[in-house]
Amino acid sequence: MLICGVDEAGRGPLIGSVFAAAVILDPARPIAGLADSKKLSEARREALAPLIREQALAWCIASASAQEIDQLNIFQATMLAMSRAVAGLQVLPDKALIDGNKVPKQLLVPAEAIVKGDAKVQEISAASILAKTARDAEMIALDAIHPQYGFARHKGYPTAEHLKALAEHGALAEHRRSFGPVRLQLAAQQGSLF
């Protein structure tokens, strides 16, 4: 039975896409050291991600944009990214195991939600690593264009540094307009135009 693990990264940040990954591991090619991406160092995640891409039977990383997050809400956008990741697999699994307590409605295969699945199921751990490294790569790329915001350091989360940069430099096109701190900043920017 082919099982795919599915996890997401980037629900909490104020900017950028939410990412999801789906992974079907190859039992003949086990990968040592898989764990919840949040429990691994950045260096360890960056070392494991290419191994997963190389040795998995199939994998796919997908996302939903900041605009989609603003249109749908973060929960629905996360479900959409997860559905896209499963749909993008080169091999259709028999079942998807989803990290968390909700299953995306538009999935093409039977699925089960597993709370803290990224710490319990190897396939979900692998998916969490791919989703997190893809999300971090987006932030590092954005940092290269807008270094004054510090995205490479805080990865878009609402840290004191990010909130200060938001107040000083304003919201970017990539910021999630439906998130409170961004909405407040945009209102302040609008107010200063008059």
Buried (B, 14 or more C-beta within 10 A) or exposed (E): EBBBBBBBBBBEBBBBBBBBBBBBBEEEEEBEEBBBBEEBEEEBBBBBBEBBBEBBBBBBBBBBBBBBBBEBEBEBBBBBBBBBBBBBBEEBBEEBBBBBEEBBEEBEBEBEBBEEBBBEBBBBBBBBBBBBBBBBBBBEEBBEEBEEBBBBEBBBBBBEBBBEBBEEEBBBEBBBBBBEBBBBBBEEEEEEEE
